[in-house]
């Protein structure tokens, strides 16, 4: 299939100049014409847009410099290459045109070979720029995907310390997203919380197995050590400019704070606790209560829901408890979908992530 011709918009108030350029550019390019600056701006903003603009300077309504300025100021047209073609041939005129964002400046009378060479060169440069931008975007997405996988792997590693399937981090992350979606928050924030939630307990890597897996009540000293895991998690994640890692650190550090100020590590209360930490607290506690661990049996769902309701305004943000209760059917669907799978836990974890 023959590729469509590229379109060049010729802007000049003199019909004879338009015809000269049309003759030079045809048949290699599709040529559109405008005899006023206002008409040129309208055509440039119409889809499909021209691939290039050849622009005269002296025109009766809006001059070429102003047309170029408006094209470059509008995000929808800023990437269209502009070449000035004009009889104004002083160095100051050329400098002004280039400063406004034009890629080239050709003086009249034009030579066909010069026009064709300049148009061809700048269209090729535009295509190369777009290609490089696509490569950068692709690489950025690859890096983001790698960062997400690292977060999941670290979250899984921490979870293996006291739940060898690692499915807790998947369930509670989905619970987190269900709750967060009901808030007056933008979708990017909701996605960040969902993606960062698996790292909430990464600090457990620094807690001895003898404490994590202890059957029975922890001593005061063991509780002191256990309560260090939010700070360990923040230290493991570190301080990064990445919004995702910053969110993961915030969640790791604050998801054990309580609404009434009796949580840890900083005894924050109410809205002083970051919203992400408050959301994760509800999701994390519900899944922890309803999951069997070496040191406890799984609670019945009704008992866990009752506990969360009873601790509204104490442990949990009351608004989030109301949302949790409203969204319980969706939460239970996730609980069923990612239920603990007996047998080959590694294969189970692989299958779960394969379904993501």
Order of alpha helices (4+ residues) and beta strands (2+ residues): beta-alpha-beta-alpha-beta-alpha-beta-alpha-beta-alpha-alpha-alpha-alpha-alpha-alpha-alpha-alpha-alpha-alpha-alpha-alpha
